[in-house]
């Protein structure tokens, strides 16, 4: 199953991701992998496959999120913006800075300082 690029039921998976991302408060961030660990194992997907692809699937869900999802609050595990294109990355950074999230000179966010310690609803 290692060639699986999307979860078996993408819309259901994406909706679960969006529900979690909507709970990240202003000025806090989460990583794609952190969100993947909060999700139930999708039906028909074994644990190894989910460990391999879960963060990527979360990234795809965040990229496709509706307007009410604060997608800018999700970054990679290094505390970096995953660059899709230069303009979008700049917008992503500005949105986080507007929320009070600081970047170090290497363009990384202090994951300990700004990490969302989730309390799911």
N, C-alpha and C positions, 0 to 999 in steps of 0.2 A: 504493500500500500504506500510505499515511500514516494511514489510519483503523484500522490493526491495533492492537487494545487488549491482546491477549495473544499470546505467541509461538505458533507453529504447534503445537508439542508442549509444552503447559505443564508437564506432570508431569516430563518429562525436563529441561526448563529449570530448574524449581524445584529438582529434585534436584541439578543441577550447582551452583546458587547455594548451597544448603544445605551441600554438601561444602566449598565455599570458606569460607563463614562459620564453619563448625566449626573452621577452622584459625586464626582470629583469636585471638591470645592475650589472656588477662585483662589489663585495663588499656590495651588498644590499641583503635583504631577504624578503620573503613574507610568510604568513602562508597559509595552505591549505584552511582554512575558508575564508581568505581574497580573495583568487583566486575564490572560489566558489561564493562569493558575486558579482564578476565581470562578471559572466557568465549569459547568458539568461536562464530562466527557461526552462529545457528540455521539449519538447512536450510530453504531456501525464502524466506529473508529477505535483502534486499539491504542493503548497508552503510549507506546513508543512513537506511533505516527503523530499523536497529538503533541507529544513533547517536541517532536521535530518540526511540526507545522503550525502549532497553536499560535505562537507570536506573529507569524506571517499572516495567518487568517485574521487575527485581531487587527493587524495593520491594514489589511484590505477592508475590513469593516469600518475602521476609523476613516479611511480615505473616502468611503462611500456614504458617510454619515449625513443625516438630514441636518438642516440649519440649527435645530435646537440642541444639538450635541456639541459640547465644548471640546471638539477634537484636538484643539491646540494643547490641551493638558496631557496628552499622551506622547511620550518620547521613547527613544530606544534605551536599552539597559545601561548604556554609558552616560546617560543624561544628555544625549545629543539629539538634535532634530534630524530625523531621517530625511535626507535631501531627495526630493523628487525633481525639483527644478529650482534655480536660484531665487526667482521671484517669490515662489510659494514658501521657501525656507525663510526668507527675510520676513514675510508676513507672519509666519508662524512665530518667529522669534519676537517680533514687535508685539504680537498679541500676548505672549507670556510676560514680556517686560512690562506691559501695561497692567498686568495683574500683580506686579511686584516680584516676579521671578527673575533672579539675576543669573548671568552667565559669566563664567570665568574667561580669562584671555584665550583659552583653547576652544571656546564656544560650547562648554559643557555646563550643565546645571548640577549643583550639589544635590545629589539624590537623597542624602540623609536629611538635609535641611528642608527641602521642598517636597519630600515624599508624602504621598497621601497614605495615611494609615486607615485603611478602609473599614467602614462600619456600614455594611450593606443594609439597605432598607428591606 
